[in-house]
Amino acid sequence: MTTMAEKTDSVDAAGTLLDLKAPLLDLDDVIDDLNTRIIVCCGAGGVGKTTTAAALALRAAEHGRNVCVLTIDPARRLAQAMGLTELDNTPRPVVGVEGDGSLHAMMLDMKRTFDEVVESHSDPERAQAILDNPFYQALSSSFAGTQEYMAMEKLGQLRAEADTDGTWDLIVVDTPPSRSALDFLDAPERLGTFLDGRFIRVLTAPARGAGRGIGRLLGAGFGLFAGVLTKILGAQLLADLGAFVAAVDTMFGGFRERAEQTYALLADPGTAFVVVASPERDALREASYFVERLEDDKMPLAGLVLNRVMSVRAPELSAEEAMVAADHLTESGEHLDAAALLTLHADRMRTRTSQQRLAMRFTAAHPLVPAAQVPALAEDVHDLEGLRTVATLLTQPPSPPLSS
Amino acid sequence: MPVDSPSPVAGADWSDALLHVVSGKGGTGKTTVAAALALALASEGRRVMVMEVEGRQGLAQLFDTPPLPYDERKLSVAPGGGEVWGLAVDPEEALLEYLEMFYNLRRAGSVLRRMGAVDFATTIAPGLRDVLLTGKAIELVRRKDKGSANPYDAVVLDAPPTGRITRFLNVNTEIAGLAKVGPIRSQADSVMAVLRSERTAVHLTTLLEEMPVQETADGVAELRDAALPVGGIVVNMTRPPMLDAQSLALAATSGLPRTRIADGVAAAGLGGARSKAGKAITDALLAEASDHAARVALESTERKQIAQLGTPVYELPFLAGGMDVASLFELSRLLREQGMA
């Protein structure tokens, strides 16, 4: 089968999707624009965000760009589709990409990324002390929230590599599946509040060998505060925590600086945020939240990708008409197989109507946000060909509106 | 008792559990299932708390109430005089409450806040958030033991998604590893003791799709490794096959008799078998049937996968009209019929 025939097939596979009444999001424009250096995919869990990121990355590579895709927690089969067999925190070339471009893919190893930050920003002795600290070990591998920070840290690193040796001219990132995926936007401010606050001085005071003396210098609230901490945490725990904070004190400063740089990078017009959703109430509500948050922060929003849209093949035949026809056949007692197919069509049309209503709530609230849609596929992506199909569907214009 | 009344809770699959943790991959409807389960558990005059921890106000939307404050609010009555209460936990308030409860230190809260410690505890070190949230759930569970004035017969926790659930529930083990002795250690130990006992059941919601089912299987394995009690699997938003087995088999191989369908389309007045309109509709119906058959085949594979997990499975249908309070009652009735509550 030729490539042309495959393309025709996948175009046909789309059927008729929703009428979103929103400007069309042309993702080919986004990936073909050499000024686009970063694409960030965000959205609720379970809407096909990682698949969207991987499909866009593959298409960009096959359009001649040198792409690195950073995924957070890909489904096993998707990882295999890109030839990723282990989580080793290094971009690996994806085999089977057509054309002159290139595609590298990596899975984020949160702990390893954190370890690398520690190692590159402290002298070996101090780095070891941090890596051995029980607090560090808990923070870097088990606590929620670290993932969001580390994803942004890794993005900053990849971008720095791209700038120095030109390995990649486009980085596609997938974000963790939670609303806190945008927490990294707050990171510079939060770290600032923390670092400039007195809390850190309190924590580090015992490790510096200062005793209650410093407490008196810091003012009246301090004695009570130190007492509270000791009472809650216990003296040993407080000392461990203090040692940890003291050890990472300098590193946190660098962390804030990089968080600020990454923030600036994200706000740059060379970045394109793609909000991914499915035509379901919760997913679209999350999409609204992301869109509003990105607009508040003046982040460059490319648009909305609506996955898993019910496609119908005969939109001109309404659910009601199909049901009337099916009932007519059932009553006549003949053509029961055609009646069953008409009932199935009516069911799909009703689903489509409900998806249309949900999608319209989003587009009515955000009429200027461009949107693209992808039909629900029977199976998940298992190989590069599957990703290619998704990419084709992502970038093809919808069928022309009905004439009737 | 009327014949169609659901069986008493005592005979249900998880009658020993006081804490029902509901997790699931994003998009599988875990908040809906948590709310329906709370309603199901609340029948027969029981008092049930459903608690959400992700700040999304999903409960208020489901029960059609104003956004929940960090305060226990009655959300609904249940059949047979039961009550469902709701609580949206705010980590910062939970921290202050925790300080008061264990150390009688609420007054110190303002000092801690000024020092940036509250910010630190709830945002910079987000893992502490999980400690507070699990701690709050256990506090609600224990009220009954302690003979508190407002106890709950069961607590349903609308928990973080499957990918994070084991870490979330296990966070107190991490804490126990950090604090060798002291009040934090004993609190962490006692939270883990409840979470690891038969008084807890961790239910997972899924859809009949590859990724959520794979994630559910991984989640079950992780929970078992961490010695956390796996509850039931709730397969959500199922749709019955729209065609009989024979037609599905034919549609799967594009083997439906085209001529007969075309005649049927003509008989229904949708266009003659040779007309352009008739042909187009026949093609469309055949293509939709084969899409549908592929979908049903995948679902049957996924069902088999789920059955192999070795834990009770419950199914809830997709409700085309969307979710409202009435449909929550419908789902809770279905859960009771299947013995989940």
Boltz contact constraints between the chains, C-beta under 6 A:
constraints:
  - contact:
      token1: [A, 44]
      token2: [B, 26]
      max_distance: 6.0
  - contact:
      token1: [A, 45]
      token2: [B, 26]
      max_distance: 6.0
  - contact:
      token1: [A, 45]
      token2: [B, 27]
      max_distance: 6.0
  - contact:
      token1: [A, 45]
      token2: [B, 161]
      max_distance: 6.0
  - contact:
      token1: [A, 46]
      token2: [B, 25]
      max_distance: 6.0
  - contact:
      token1: [A, 46]
      token2: [B, 26]
      max_distance: 6.0
  - contact:
      token1: [A, 46]
      token2: [B, 27]
      max_distance: 6.0
  - contact:
      token1: [A, 75]
      token2: [B, 211]
      max_distance: 6.0
  - contact:
      token1: [A, 134]
      token2: [B, 178]
      max_distance: 6.0
  - contact:
      token1: [A, 138]
      token2: [B, 174]
      max_distance: 6.0
  - contact:
      token1: [A, 138]
      token2: [B, 178]
      max_distance: 6.0
  - contact:
      token1: [A, 142]
      token2: [B, 167]
      max_distance: 6.0
  - contact:
      token1: [A, 142]
      token2: [B, 174]
      max_distance: 6.0
  - contact:
      token1: [A, 143]
      token2: [B, 127]
      max_distance: 6.0
  - contact:
      token1: [A, 144]
      token2: [B, 126]
      max_distance: 6.0
  - contact:
      token1: [A, 145]
      token2: [B, 126]
      max_distance: 6.0
  - contact:
      token1: [A, 177]
      token2: [B, 26]
      max_distance: 6.0
  - contact:
      token1: [A, 190]
      token2: [B, 123]
      max_distance: 6.0
  - contact:
      token1: [A, 193]
      token2: [B, 119]
      max_distance: 6.0
  - contact:
      token1: [A, 194]
      token2: [B, 116]
      max_distance: 6.0
  - contact:
      token1: [A, 194]
      token2: [B, 120]
      max_distance: 6.0
  - contact:
      token1: [A, 194]
      token2: [B, 124]
      max_distance: 6.0
  - contact:
      token1: [A, 197]
      token2: [B, 116]
      max_distance: 6.0
  - contact:
      token1: [A, 198]
      token2: [B, 115]
      max_distance: 6.0
  - contact:
      token1: [A, 199]
      token2: [B, 115]
      max_distance: 6.0
  - contact:
      token1: [A, 199]
      token2: [B, 116]
      max_distance: 6.0
  - contact:
      token1: [A, 199]
      token2: [B, 117]
      max_distance: 6.0
  - contact:
      token1: [A, 199]
      token2: [B, 120]
      max_distance: 6.0
  - contact:
      token1: [A, 221]
      token2: [B, 111]
      max_distance: 6.0
  - contact:
      token1: [A, 224]
      token2: [B, 111]
      max_distance: 6.0
  - contact:
      token1: [A, 225]
      token2: [B, 111]
      max_distance: 6.0
  - contact:
      token1: [A, 225]
      token2: [B, 115]
      max_distance: 6.0
  - contact:
      token1: [A, 228]
      token2: [B, 105]
      max_distance: 6.0
  - contact:
      token1: [A, 228]
      token2: [B, 108]
      max_distance: 6.0
  - contact:
      token1: [A, 231]
      token2: [B, 103]
      max_distance: 6.0
  - contact:
      token1: [A, 234]
      token2: [B, 182]
      max_distance: 6.0
  - contact:
      token1: [A, 237]
      token2: [B, 179]
      max_distance: 6.0
  - contact:
      token1: [A, 313]
      token2: [B, 284]
      max_distance: 6.0
  - contact:
      token1: [A, 313]
      token2: [B, 287]
      max_distance: 6.0
  - contact:
      token1: [A, 313]
      token2: [B, 288]
      max_distance: 6.0
  - contact:
      token1: [A, 314]
      token2: [B, 281]
      max_distance: 6.0
  - contact:
      token1: [A, 314]
      token2: [B, 284]
      max_distance: 6.0
  - contact:
      token1: [A, 325]
      token2: [B, 268]
      max_distance: 6.0
  - contact:
      token1: [A, 325]
      token2: [B, 270]
      max_distance: 6.0
  - contact:
      token1: [A, 328]
      token2: [B, 268]
      max_distance: 6.0
  - contact:
      token1: [A, 329]
      token2: [B, 264]
      max_distance: 6.0
  - contact:
      token1: [A, 329]
      token2: [B, 268]
      max_distance: 6.0
  - contact:
      token1: [A, 335]
      token2: [B, 264]
      max_distance: 6.0
  - contact:
      token1: [A, 335]
      token2: [B, 267]
      max_distance: 6.0
  - contact:
      token1: [A, 338]
      token2: [B, 261]
      max_distance: 6.0
  - contact:
      token1: [A, 338]
      token2: [B, 264]
      max_distance: 6.0
  - contact:
      token1: [A, 338]
      token2: [B, 265]
      max_distance: 6.0
  - contact:
      token1: [A, 340]
      token2: [B, 243]
      max_distance: 6.0
  - contact:
      token1: [A, 341]
      token2: [B, 285]
      max_distance: 6.0
  - contact:
      token1: [A, 341]
      token2: [B, 289]
      max_distance: 6.0
  - contact:
      token1: [A, 344]
      token2: [B, 242]
      max_distance: 6.0
  - contact:
      token1: [A, 344]
      token2: [B, 292]
      max_distance: 6.0
  - contact:
      token1: [A, 345]
      token2: [B, 285]
      max_distance: 6.0
  - contact:
      token1: [A, 345]
      token2: [B, 288]
      max_distance: 6.0
  - contact:
      token1: [A, 347]
      token2: [B, 242]
      max_distance: 6.0
  - contact:
      token1: [A, 350]
      token2: [B, 320]
      max_distance: 6.0
  - contact:
      token1: [A, 378]
      token2: [B, 294]
      max_distance: 6.0
  - contact:
      token1: [A, 378]
      token2: [B, 295]
      max_distance: 6.0
  - contact:
      token1: [A, 378]
      token2: [B, 298]
      max_distance: 6.0
  - contact:
      token1: [A, 380]
      token2: [B, 210]
      max_distance: 6.0
  - contact:
      token1: [A, 380]
      token2: [B, 211]
      max_distance: 6.0
